[in-house]
Amino acid sequence: MQVATLRGLAEQALLAQQGEATLDVEALSARLREVVERGGPPSLGEVLLGLLQSRALTHVRDRRGLSCRKLAVEALRSLDVPEAREVPEEDLAFANARPPRLPRWLVPIAATLTALGGTVALLLGLILPVVVNFLANRYEFPPVSNLMEGLLGGVTFWRAVKLVINAESQPEDLRALMLLAAASVVLFLLDLPYFLNGGPNALTAPLFVGVPSALTALLLGAMGVRPAWRS
């Protein structure tokens, strides 16, 4: 069963290389990791070697940024079959390479700064204007822009705290940070005309969300995390 599944995924990868099919990268990555961890029948050696020689996995990575090409080399090594000695030198060099990795402790630090940015955005965008109006005896409903800035700040704070608590970042975290940064750009552009016309918007709330969110997203991307656009 394991051989048939991996063989089918290998054939799918070859068809995807030719543009005739879509490769299920997550399934392939899972099967390769299973072989690396648990081993498999010797007949998998031929399948894996053929997959490497086809160059179909050169740029294939799963949602977590793991290279399927590297996993295939490691899986072939774990089988201890004659095919393991026929792995192309280029693939061996790729699998043995140890690219510099950023320290993991940078993630909670960046997430903490993002949480602070979300808190400031919530204060400047919604809480502070409401308090000022209340003290001035103006019981007005906050403008839509203030509500949006407050909502964006609150959501940013929640997502960043989640990342602080669980520093083992997931693709969903990167996706959320990218969306929050994009939303802050939209709010900034919407507030810009009012600001240029002497309006009350100071443009600071979107910046306090967008800048740290974008920087944290770049940090996660540099660590090999890839955004998950589909669950």
N, C-alpha and C positions, 0 to 999 in steps of 0.2 A: 504493500500500500504506500509506504514511504517513498519507494523508488518510483512508482507510477505517478504520485503527486508531484515530486520534484522534476521528473521527466516532462510532465505536462507543463509545468511552469517554465522549464527550460525552452520547450518548443514555443511557448507563448512569448518568451523574451526574444527569440529569434524572429518571430513574426512581427513583434513590436519594433524591432530594429529596422525592419523593412517597411514599417508604416501600415502593416496589414492587420494589426491587433493592438489591444491595450493591455499592457502588462500589469498584473496585480502585484505591485511592489511589496505591499505589506505581507501578503501571503508568502511571497518568495523569501522575504527577509525572515519571517517566522520559521519557515522550513529550514533555511540555512542555519539559523541560530540553534534550532533543535539538533541538527547534525553536529554542530560544534560542541554542544553541551552533552549530548547523549550518544553520539556516534551513529553508525548505520551500517547497512550491508555493503560489502565491497563493490557491488555493482553500481553504487552511486558514484564511484570514482570516475567511470567513463562519462557519466552525465555531467559531472562538475567540470571535468577537464574540457569537454566539448563546449561547455558554456563559457569558460574562460577564453578558450582559443577563438571563439566567435566574436569576441570584443563587444558582446551585447550588453555587458554590465559596466562598461567603462565609466559612465556618468550616472548610474542608477543608485539612488539613496532613498531610504525609507523616511517616514515622517520624523523620526528622531535624529536624522542626519547620518545614520549608519550606512556605510558603503556596502552594497551587495557584492561588489567585486572583491572587497577585502574579506567579507564573510565567506564567499565561495572558496577563497584560498585557504582560510582557516578550517573550513569544513573538510576540504580535501586533505589537509594535513592530519586532521583528527582521525581520518579513516585508516591511515597507515597502509595505503595501497600503492602499487607500482606507479599509478598515474600521478601520485603526489610528487614524483621525481621529474615529471614532464611539464610541470607548471612553467609557463614562460617567465623569463627573468624579469621582464617588466612588471608582471603581476606580483612576483615575489618582492620586488623592491617597493612596490606600492603598499603591499600588506605589511611589510616590515617598517615602513616609514612611521615616525612618531612626530606628527606635526605639533608645534607648540600649542598648548592648551591654556586658556586663561584660568586662573584659580577660581574655584567654585564659590569662595566666600564673597566674591564680587557681586554675585546675584542678590543675596539678601541686602547688601548695602545699597545697590542700585534700586531695589524694590522699596527699601525704606525711604529713599529720597523721592521716589515716585509717589509713595503714600503721603509724604509731607506735601508734595505738590498738589495732590488731589485735595488734601485738607485745606490748603491755602485757597485753592480755586473755589471750594465750597464756601469758605468764609467770605471771600471777596465777591463772588458771584451771586450769592443768595443771602447768607445769614447777615452779613454786615449791612447791605441795603435795607433789609427788613427791620433790623434794629434801629438804624438811623431814621427810617420813616416812622417807626413807633415812637421814638423819643421826640420827633418833631410833630407828633399828633397827626401824622398823615397815614391813615389806615387804608392804604392802597394795596391792591393785589400786585405782586411783583411782576415786572415785564416778562414776556416769554423768554427773552434772551437771558435774563437772570435765572429763570427756572432751568433753562437748558444748561447754563454754566454750572449751577448747583448740582444738577443731576449728573453731569459729566464728572465733576469733582468727586461726588459720592461714589460713583461706579469705579473711578480710578483708584480711590482709596481702598475700596473693597478688593479689587483685583490685585493691587500691590500688596496688601496685607496677606492675602492668600499665598502670594509668592514668597513673602518673608517667612511665613509659617512652614511652607514646604519648598525649600530651596532646590529640590530636585525638579527643576522646571520641566513643564510639559509643553508640547506643541500648542495646546489650547491657550496657554499663558501668552505665548508670543503672538498668536492670532489676536487675542484680546487687546494687547498693548498696541499693536499696529492699528487696530480699528479705533482705539481711543485717541491715538496720535492723529489719525486722519480726521476724526470728529472735531478735535481741537482746531485743526486747520480750517475746517468749514466754519466753525463758530467765529474764529478770528476774522475771516473774510467777511462774514455777515455783519460783524460789529464794526469793521473798519469804516464804512461810509458814515455811520452815526458819530464815530469818534472824530473823523475829519470835519464834520459839520458842527462840531462843538457839543456833541452829545455827551452823556454821562459815562459811557462805557470807556474803561481804561485799557481794555485789551489784555490786561494782565492775567485774568483767570484762565483763558485758553492757553496762554503761554506756560503757566504753571503746570498744566496737564500735559500739553504736547511735547515740551522739551524733554522732561525726564522719562516720559513714556517712550519716546522715540529712541533716546539713548539706551534705555534698558532693553528695548527690542533689538537694537544693534548689538548689544552685548550678548544677548541670547543667541542671535544669529552667528556671531563670531565663535560661540562655543559649539556650533554645529546643530543647534536646535532649528527645526524647520516648522513653519506654521501649519496647523491642521485646519484646512478649510472645509473638510468634510469629517463628520463624526463616524 
